[in-house]
Amino acid sequence: MLIKDQPAPVFSAPNQDNSLVSLTDYRHKQHVVLYFYPKDDTPGCTIEANDFTKLANEFAKYNTVVIGVSKDSCDSHLAFIKKYGLNLQLLADHNGELCEQYGVWQEKEKAGVKKLGIVRSTFIINKNGIINEALYGVSAEGHAQQILEKIKRL
């Protein structure tokens, strides 16, 4: 698992438009909120994405871009964005490499069944590519507001 004050793993992955997005695109320009979620268009993931969208202008005031990541396809991401009018980029981590790099691919248990999956997690990465916050196992409700409060203190 990643911790505060260490360099964020550099990544490149396609977004909903199948355009490559890299962490280095934001270096020395913007803070990055990189959040990992299990699946497009599921209840908790929809709450989280909608909340980040509602606060998009506030994040922008603090020179921060919000990027979501799941293993869903670019097409799935695009449909999710269109369905809810989301105002953020969603990266498709097809092979799970990004999930592995950030330590969010973990064993989870639901209804007594254990399986591997994405643990809802968020990373605040400063303009220099250093992790300011590494939060694993977060709740969807109210999470975007909590992250915004942390961004305000950067």
C-alpha positions in Angstrom: 0.0 0.0 0.0 1.1 3.5 -0.7 1.7 6.1 1.9 1.9 9.9 2.3 5.0 11.7 1.1 6.1 9.0 -1.4 6.2 9.6 -5.1 3.0 8.5 -6.8 3.4 5.7 -9.3 3.5 7.2 -12.8 0.7 5.9 -15.1 -0.8 6.1 -18.6 -4.2 4.8 -19.3 -7.0 5.5 -21.8 -9.9 7.7 -20.7 -13.6 7.5 -21.7 -12.7 9.0 -25.2 -9.9 6.4 -25.6 -7.3 9.2 -25.3 -4.2 8.4 -23.3 -4.0 10.2 -19.9 -0.7 10.2 -17.9 0.1 11.5 -14.4 3.0 13.4 -16.0 0.4 15.5 -18.0 -0.3 17.3 -14.7 3.2 17.6 -13.2 3.9 21.1 -12.1 0.5 22.2 -13.3 -2.3 20.7 -11.2 -3.0 18.6 -8.1 -4.6 15.3 -9.0 -7.3 13.5 -7.1 -7.1 9.9 -8.3 -9.9 7.8 -7.1 -10.5 4.1 -7.7 -13.9 2.6 -7.7 -15.3 -0.9 -8.3 -17.7 -0.6 -11.2 -19.5 1.9 -13.4 -23.2 2.6 -12.8 -23.4 0.8 -9.5 -25.0 2.5 -6.5 -22.0 3.5 -4.5 -19.9 4.4 -7.5 -22.7 6.5 -8.9 -23.0 8.5 -5.7 -19.2 9.1 -5.6 -19.0 10.1 -9.3 -22.0 12.4 -8.9 -20.6 14.0 -5.8 -17.2 14.7 -7.4 -19.1 16.2 -10.4 -21.1 18.5 -8.2 -17.9 19.8 -6.7 -15.9 20.0 -10.0 -15.9 23.8 -10.0 -14.7 23.9 -6.4 -11.8 21.5 -7.2 -11.0 23.6 -10.2 -10.7 26.7 -8.0 -8.0 24.9 -6.1 -6.2 23.9 -9.3 -7.1 20.2 -9.0 -8.3 17.7 -11.5 -10.4 14.7 -10.5 -9.8 11.4 -12.3 -11.6 8.1 -11.6 -10.3 4.7 -12.3 -11.9 1.3 -12.7 -11.4 -1.8 -14.8 -14.4 -1.0 -16.9 -13.9 -0.3 -20.7 -13.7 3.1 -22.3 -17.2 2.5 -23.8 -18.6 1.7 -20.3 -17.1 4.9 -18.9 -18.5 7.0 -21.7 -22.0 5.6 -21.2 -21.7 6.2 -17.4 -20.6 9.8 -18.0 -23.4 10.4 -20.5 -26.1 8.8 -18.3 -25.3 11.0 -15.3 -23.8 14.1 -16.9 -20.5 13.5 -15.1 -17.8 16.2 -15.3 -14.6 14.1 -14.8 -12.3 11.8 -16.6 -12.6 8.1 -16.1 -9.6 5.9 -16.9 -9.9 2.3 -18.1 -7.5 0.0 -16.3 -8.1 -3.0 -18.5 -5.2 -5.1 -17.4 -5.3 -4.0 -13.7 -1.8 -2.6 -13.8 -2.8 0.8 -12.3 -4.8 -1.0 -9.6 -1.8 -3.1 -8.7 0.6 -0.1 -8.7 -1.7 1.8 -6.2 -2.4 -1.3 -4.1 -6.2 -1.2 -4.5 -6.6 -4.7 -6.0 -7.3 -6.6 -2.8 -9.2 -9.5 -1.4 -12.7 -8.4 -0.4 -15.5 -10.3 1.4 -19.2 -9.8 0.7 -21.9 -12.1 2.1 -19.2 -14.5 3.3 -17.6 -14.9 -0.1 -14.0 -13.8 -0.6 -12.9 -12.5 -4.0 -10.4 -10.0 -5.5 -11.6 -6.6 -6.4 -11.0 -2.9 -6.3 -11.1 -1.4 -2.8 -12.6 2.1 -3.1 -9.6 4.3 -2.5 -8.5 7.9 -3.2 -5.1 9.5 -3.6 -4.3 13.2 -3.5 -1.2 13.8 -5.6 0.4 17.2 -5.5 1.9 19.1 -8.5 5.3 17.6 -7.8 3.9 14.0 -8.2 4.1 13.3 -4.4 1.2 11.6 -2.6 -0.3 14.0 -0.1 -3.0 11.5 1.0 -3.5 7.8 0.5 -6.9 6.7 1.6 -7.9 3.0 1.3 -11.4 1.5 2.0 -13.3 4.8 1.9 -17.1 5.2 1.8 -18.8 6.8 -1.2 -21.2 9.0 0.7 -19.7 12.4 1.6 -16.2 11.3 0.3 -15.9 14.0 -2.4 -16.6 16.8 0.2 -14.0 15.3 2.5 -11.4 15.2 -0.3 -12.2 18.9 -1.2 -11.6 19.9 2.4 -8.1 18.2 2.3 -7.4 19.9 -1.1 -8.2 23.3 0.5 -5.5 22.7 3.0 -2.7 22.0 0.4 
